[in-house]
């Protein structure tokens, strides 16, 4: 499932490619991916302009000139691709938004969704989301306040979207590795130096993920050299049996709260 770095990469690229463009046509091949009838969905989108695209947690919000917005969550398996007439991707497309010279296609939205909502409804969708970990307001003090009542495992807490928005299975493993902490450690067992390291690692790992375009291996458009650049930079996630890049010990895999979790049992404590 795409996490914060993947959705931030999508946001930045789509903002450059689509902001200011008017939707000329809409095709819906899977009505369950949207939240209205196909006719109403098309009626409200055709001739409407995308004014701005931003991210909240693992969601993208496409603001429209009408005042409404498209709320996207890709969930497991969801992808996007920008087609042109001479570059058509051979994948099943659940929704297609056509512009003058290109089309934004949504692929793999079997669990994900693209909902047309009012600004108030978008706010309601985000009411339970935790803070953005890369915002300046996510200080050590803020993190400390959030964790005061938390007694669970680091891994389980990091992937809780009501605790912090945007971190999922992959980056929680990488954050724990960067902090030198076992994902099974309880948050309330950390000393001050470990706590500070965890806070710093959340920010540094996510920033690195964004810098290299996240892990998704399908480029967003022909010639896209950014998307997926982080794929080969994971230190522990999905590297069971391989040597640790820090100490040389073998990376192990364990289920933590029903999630596959990868870590080094030697240099993470």
Secondary structure, DSSP 8 states (H G I E B T S, - for coil): ---HHHHHHHHHHHHHHHTT-B--EEEES-GGGSSS-HHHHHHHHTT-BEEEEEEETTEEEEEETTS-EEEEE-TTT-EEEEEBTTB---S-EEEEEE-SS-EEEEE-TTS-EEEEE-HHHHHHHTTT--EETTSTT--HHHHHHHHTT--SBHHHHHT-TTTEES--HHHHHHHHHHHT--TTSBGGG--HHHHHHHHHHHHHHHHHHHHTT-S--S-SSTT--STTTTGGG-SSTT-TTSB-TTT--BEEEEEETTEEEEEETTT--
